[in-house]
Amino acid sequence: MDQAESLRRLVQDKKNIKKAKIITVTSGKGGVGKTSFSVNLGICLSQAGFKVIIFDADIGLANVEIELGLIPEYTIEDVVDQRKNILEILTDGPENLQFISGGNGINKLIDLSKEQLKFVIQNLSLLEYYADYIIIDTGAGINNIVHGFSIISDMVVLVITPEPTSIADGYSLLKYLRHNALAEKKVYVVLNMVNKSRDHKQIVDNFINTAKTYLKLNIDYLGPVYYDDNISKCIYDQTPIILKYPRSTASRCIRDISGIISNQETKRGRGFKSLFDLFLNGGWEV
């Protein structure tokens, strides 16, 4: 009996198993450090004793594996084509972290038959019983993939920077998601690449107040990640900053945010099973 089948039987026998918290990390534009944040957050949670999986859902851009300096043997495409089950495509990373490379697999989902789609989503659903946290690193900008994963998640984290274009694009993304993806769901904001001399609280307060007034959204601020020259070095070296420079300014910020996230009580999202209805009803097109 393979590991996936054992897990399926365990789920059937114990319906009250605690399910993973699904966190979708997104941004209104590229270049704001979203993937770097996702990877380092995952490592922090893993170091705290949680079982963490990062799902790289940024189609065509294998950013998570680049950040980690790893080459996965398999991707979600192997599950889509039914060559592997979901546990067989997990790639081991540092500090017991594991990740799934999206490859071109997400692109294929819209062309699957009902039975093929059911197989993929049943596999994804197993992850909810295998991990404590599933971090979905989406692509940047307004698209239906971000929309779909925001709907199923328990927690949506928006990464912005102090730059006006990032703030404007982040607001536009929230406006796009607000009706059903964020309905009755709190949004969390991280302000990345912040100069210590700037009043980061004022920047975020203005953003939150605008979203609350015009979009009727409930937003919490997780905190800043201060600009740190070491991050560029780590991206070049393909080593997460939390490992290479654990006492750096950015590492301390991310560790603080990790602590806040691990203590958050959030309303449960729909989970991976809801993707089936989203696809069949045309609610999520890639």
C-alpha positions, 0 to 999 in steps of 0.5 A: 500500500502506498503512502497516499492510499494509507492517508486516504484510509486514515482520512476515511477512518477519522473524519475529525482529523485536523486539516491544514490551514491553506494560505494564499500569498499574492500580490498586485504586481511582480517584483515585490518579493512575494515568492521570497516571502512565501519561502522564508515564511514556510521555513519559519513555520517549519522551524517552529515545528509545523509540517509545511508544504509550499505549492508553486502556482505561478504558471511558467515561472518556477520561482520557488525552486529557484529561491531554494536552489533545488530542481524537482524531479516531478511537478503537478503535471505528473499528477494531472497525467496520472503518473504519480500521486500527490505525495510522490511529487513532493520535493524535500527542502530545508528544515523539513519544508516540502514543495510542489512545482506547478510546472505546466500542470495548472494550464492543463486542468481546464482540458481535463475530463470530469474523472481526470479532474476528480483524480487531481482534486482528490489528490490535492485534498489529501494534502490538507490531512498531511500538513499543518500549513499549505502555502500557495504562492500565486502569480502576480496580478489580476487573474483567475488562478489567484481568484480560485486559490483565494476562494479555497484558502483560509487566509489571503496574504497580500504583499505590497511595497511602499511604491505607489504602483504596488499599492495601486495594483494591490488595491486593484487586485483586492477590488477584483477579488472582493465579491466572492473570493474574499467574502466574509474573509479577512485579508492580511497585508505585508509591507515588504522592502520598507526603508526604516526611515519611512512611516510604514504604519501610515502607509498601511493605515491609508491602504487599509482605510481606503479598502475598508471605505470603498471595498468594505473589506476587513484587513489586518496588517501583519507587519513590515519586512524592512529592506535588507541588502542581504535578500538580493545576495540570497536570491543570487545564491539561491539560499533563503535569507532566514537560513543564511542570515537568520539574525538579519533585519528581514529575517527578524521581521519574517519570523515575527510575522510567522509567529502572528500567523501561527496564532491566528484563528481564521474562518475555514475556507472551502478547501481544495475540494471546492475546485471541482465545482469551480471548474465545472461551473466555469467559475475558474478559467486559466 
